Structures are given as C-alpha cells and as structure tokens.
Amino acid sequence: MDKSSAICYIVGAMSLTPNLRPYPAPNDYVIAADRGFDSLLAYGVMPDLAVGDFDSLGHRPNHPNVIQLPAEKDDTDMVFAMRKGLELGYRRFILLGGVGGRLEHTLGNLQLLDWLTVHGAQGLLAGEKTVATCIRDGASLTFPDTMSGFLSVFCNSGSAEGVTLSDLKFPLDNYTLTGTFPLGISNQFLGKPARVSVQKGSLLLIWEDRGNFYSLVPKLWVN
C-alpha cells in the first residue's frame, strides 16, 4: 500500500481541544505519545500504537500495541513516534497536543517540522489556535483564498534565499531572510490565494487556526 498520501497522526501530552479531534481515514495511522493516549480516548479515538516512557500518563496503557521507552533517552516521545511513522512509510504528519505546554517542548516540536522536511516529509503542527509547518529548498505552499488573519514566515536558521511571498499584505520577491531577524512576522492574508516559496534554506510558517483546520488540511500539503 502506498502511504505517501495517507496521514500519520501523532498526539502528544498537551491538551487536545475538541475541534482538533482526529478523524483518521482507513489508511491513516494514529500514534499516541505518552499522555496523548488519554487525550485520544477522551474523544473516542483508539490509537494504532502507543509509545513513550509514560511519565506524563502515569502508567503503561492498556493497549495491544505499546512500545515502552526508557525515561532517559536522546529522542523525545514525539521524535520516536515520528521515526516510527517514517519507518512505516508515511510522509504526511499531523502533530497534535504539541503546542502550549512547556516552552522547550513547543520549540522542540517546531524544530521537528523542519526535521521532517529533511526526511522528505511534511508535518502540520496544530494547537492553541495556531498551525505551523515548514518548507525548504525549492518548495512552495499555496494557501486558499478563504484564509484570513495573520501569517508569519521565519527563517529557521542561517539564511533562506529566494523567498517570495505573493498576494499577502507585505509581499517579498526573491528575498533573503535570516534567522537573526523576524522580518516576516505578522503578515496578513488578503482574501486571495497566497503563495510562499523558498529556493534555498528552510522556512517556518505559522498562522491562526480559526476552527477550520481539518477543512484546510487537503490544501496545505506541499506537492
């Protein structure tokens, strides 16, 4: 089975709001990372796999497919879950319950969006009324004309060359963004299809979730 267009959902330990409850399709795969297990069960979603050291959950989950990790490890529970999804052949990831708790974990999860692009995959990190993704090295992302509110575009590190922002309030054309200055913060959608592209380097894109995340997901995958 080709899983390149299917979705791997990974649900972490932070709070999961009702509008972010996943509705996996038959070929999708759901991984609970530690306390994400309880978050999924609260909405009636049984994960395909539970992973973690389960320090946040407080116990080993009662599930037929569990990978228990040591408490001291290099990979976070979320990283291990992503590695498992990549190993299973998934290249589209939706990351939930990964924003709004401890700041270092939120920052780490934002870094993982870029890590996924290095492995030929894309992640959408949703939570706290915010969605984020990354693009790199010749990729582009087009937002539908139904988008409204703010869009911020940051260089992940070093420099991002050939950055073009089209049909946004503050456009850029073949610009070089750097990781030392947030020039791309708080741009705005204009009710037109907006496009963000980068020729070399990596961009972090963050925008407002106005309760329509899942209706937009099919339009937000990088081709």
C-alpha positions as CSV (number, residue, x, y, z in Angstrom):
1,M,0.0,0.0,0.0
2,D,1.3,3.4,-1.0
3,K,1.2,5.6,2.2
4,S,2.7,8.7,0.7
5,S,-0.7,10.4,0.6
6,A,-2.1,8.9,3.8
7,I,-1.7,10.7,7.2
8,C,0.2,9.7,10.3
9,Y,-1.4,11.4,13.3
10,I,0.8,11.9,16.4
11,V,-0.9,13.1,19.5
12,G,1.3,14.4,22.4
13,A,0.8,15.1,26.0
14,M,-0.5,18.6,25.9
15,S,-4.2,19.4,25.8
16,L,-6.3,18.5,22.8
17,T,-9.2,20.7,22.0
18,P,-12.5,19.2,20.6
19,N,-12.0,20.8,17.2
20,L,-8.7,19.1,16.8
21,R,-10.1,15.6,17.4
22,P,-8.6,13.5,14.6
23,Y,-10.9,11.6,12.2
24,P,-8.5,9.1,10.6
25,A,-9.3,7.6,7.2
26,P,-8.8,3.8,6.7
27,N,-5.2,4.1,5.5
28,D,-4.2,6.6,8.2
29,Y,-2.2,5.7,11.3
30,V,-2.6,7.2,14.8
31,I,0.2,7.2,17.3
32,A,-0.3,8.2,20.9
33,A,2.8,9.7,22.5
34,D,2.6,9.2,26.3
35,R,-0.4,11.2,27.7
36,G,-1.7,11.6,24.2
37,F,-3.2,8.2,24.8
38,D,-5.7,9.6,27.4
39,S,-6.4,12.6,25.1
40,L,-7.4,10.3,22.3
41,L,-9.6,8.1,24.4
42,A,-11.4,11.1,25.8
43,Y,-12.7,11.7,22.2
44,G,-13.3,8.1,21.4
45,V,-10.3,7.6,19.2
46,M,-8.3,4.4,19.7
47,P,-4.7,4.8,18.5
48,D,-2.9,2.2,16.4
49,L,0.2,2.5,18.6
50,A,1.1,3.9,22.0
51,V,4.7,5.0,22.6
52,G,6.5,6.7,25.4
53,D,8.1,6.4,28.8
54,F,4.6,7.2,30.1
55,D,5.8,9.6,32.8
56,S,3.0,12.0,31.9
57,L,0.4,9.3,31.6
58,G,1.5,7.7,34.9
59,H,1.0,4.1,33.8
60,R,1.6,1.7,30.9
61,P,-1.6,2.0,28.7
62,N,-3.9,-1.0,28.4
63,H,-3.4,-1.4,24.6
64,P,-2.3,-4.3,22.4
65,N,0.4,-2.3,20.6
66,V,2.7,-0.5,23.1
67,I,6.3,0.5,22.8
68,Q,7.7,1.5,26.2
69,L,10.7,3.8,26.1
70,P,13.3,4.4,28.9
71,A,12.9,7.6,30.9
72,E,16.4,8.7,29.9
73,K,16.9,8.9,26.2
74,D,18.0,11.1,23.4
75,D,14.7,11.1,21.4
76,T,11.6,12.6,23.0
77,D,8.4,10.5,22.8
78,M,7.3,12.7,19.9
79,V,10.6,12.1,18.0
80,F,10.3,8.3,18.4
81,A,6.7,8.4,17.2
82,M,7.8,10.4,14.1
83,R,10.6,7.9,13.4
84,K,8.1,5.1,13.6
85,G,5.7,6.9,11.2
86,L,8.6,7.4,8.7
87,E,9.6,3.8,9.1
88,L,6.1,2.7,8.2
89,G,6.2,4.8,5.0
90,Y,4.2,7.9,6.0
91,R,5.2,11.2,4.6
92,R,2.3,13.4,5.8
93,F,2.1,14.0,9.5
94,I,-0.4,15.9,11.7
95,L,1.0,16.6,15.1
96,L,-1.5,17.4,17.9
97,G,-1.0,18.1,21.5
98,G,2.4,19.5,20.9
99,V,1.9,23.3,21.5
100,G,1.1,25.3,24.6
101,G,2.7,23.3,27.4
102,R,6.4,23.6,28.4
103,L,8.1,26.1,26.1
104,E,11.1,23.9,25.4
105,H,8.8,21.1,24.2
106,T,6.9,23.5,21.9
107,L,10.2,24.8,20.5
108,G,11.4,21.3,20.0
109,N,8.2,20.3,18.2
110,L,8.6,23.3,15.9
111,Q,12.2,22.2,15.1
112,L,10.8,18.7,14.3
113,L,8.7,20.2,11.5
114,D,12.0,21.1,9.8
115,W,13.4,17.7,10.6
116,L,10.6,16.1,8.8
117,T,11.3,18.1,5.6
118,V,14.9,16.8,5.7
119,H,13.4,13.3,5.6
120,G,11.2,14.1,2.6
121,A,8.1,14.5,4.7
122,Q,5.8,17.4,5.9
123,G,4.2,18.0,9.2
124,L,1.3,20.2,10.3
125,L,1.6,21.1,14.0
126,A,-1.8,22.3,15.3
127,G,-2.8,23.6,18.7
128,E,-3.6,26.7,20.8
129,K,-5.4,28.3,17.9
130,T,-2.2,28.1,15.9
131,V,-0.9,25.9,13.0
132,A,2.7,25.6,11.8
133,T,4.5,23.9,9.0
134,C,7.9,24.0,7.3
135,I,9.1,24.2,3.7
136,R,12.6,24.0,2.3
137,D,14.8,24.0,-0.8
138,G,12.6,24.8,-3.8
139,A,9.3,24.1,-2.2
140,S,6.2,26.3,-2.1
141,L,2.9,26.3,-0.3
142,T,-0.3,28.0,-1.6
143,F,-3.0,29.0,0.9
144,P,-6.6,29.1,-0.3
145,D,-8.5,32.4,-0.7
146,T,-10.6,31.5,2.3
147,M,-7.7,32.2,4.7
148,S,-7.8,35.2,6.9
149,G,-5.8,36.7,9.8
150,F,-2.1,36.6,10.3
151,L,0.7,34.5,8.7
152,S,4.2,34.7,10.0
153,V,7.2,33.4,8.0
154,F,10.5,32.8,9.7
155,C,13.9,31.6,8.5
156,N,14.6,28.5,10.6
157,S,18.4,29.1,10.8
158,G,21.2,30.7,8.9
159,S,19.6,32.2,5.8
160,A,16.8,31.3,3.5
161,E,17.4,32.5,-0.1
162,G,14.9,33.3,-2.8
163,V,12.0,33.8,-0.5
164,T,8.8,35.0,-2.3
165,L,5.6,36.0,-0.6
166,S,2.8,36.6,-3.1
167,D,-0.7,38.0,-2.5
168,L,-0.1,38.9,1.1
169,K,-0.3,42.3,2.6
170,F,3.5,42.6,2.8
171,P,5.0,40.8,-0.3
172,L,8.5,39.8,-0.9
173,D,10.2,38.9,-4.1
174,N,13.3,36.7,-4.2
175,Y,14.4,38.0,-0.8
176,T,16.9,36.5,1.7
177,L,15.5,36.1,5.1
178,T,17.9,35.4,8.0
179,G,17.4,33.5,11.3
180,T,18.6,36.6,13.3
181,F,15.7,39.0,12.4
182,P,11.9,38.3,12.3
183,L,11.1,40.4,9.2
184,G,8.3,38.0,8.2
185,I,6.3,38.3,11.4
186,S,2.5,39.2,11.3
187,N,1.9,39.3,7.6
188,Q,-1.8,39.2,6.6
189,F,-4.0,37.2,4.2
190,L,-5.9,39.3,1.7
191,G,-8.7,37.0,0.6
192,K,-6.6,35.8,-2.3
193,P,-4.7,32.6,-2.9
194,A,-1.4,33.4,-1.1
195,R,1.8,31.7,-2.0
196,V,5.1,31.2,0.0
197,S,8.2,29.8,-1.7
198,V,11.9,29.4,-0.9
199,Q,14.7,28.5,-3.3
200,K,17.4,27.5,-0.7
201,G,17.1,27.1,3.0
202,S,14.2,26.4,5.4
203,L,11.1,28.5,6.3
204,L,8.8,28.1,9.3
205,L,5.2,29.2,8.6
206,I,2.8,29.9,11.4
207,W,-0.8,31.1,11.1
208,E,-4.0,31.3,13.0
209,D,-6.4,28.4,13.4
210,R,-9.9,29.8,13.1
211,G,-11.6,26.5,13.9
212,N,-11.3,25.2,10.3
213,F,-8.1,23.3,10.4
214,Y,-9.3,20.0,9.1
215,S,-11.2,21.6,6.2
216,L,-8.0,23.2,5.1
217,V,-5.7,20.2,5.5
218,P,-6.2,18.8,2.0
219,K,-5.0,22.1,0.5
220,L,-1.9,22.5,2.7
221,W,0.3,19.6,1.6
222,V,3.4,20.5,-0.3
223,N,3.5,18.8,-3.7
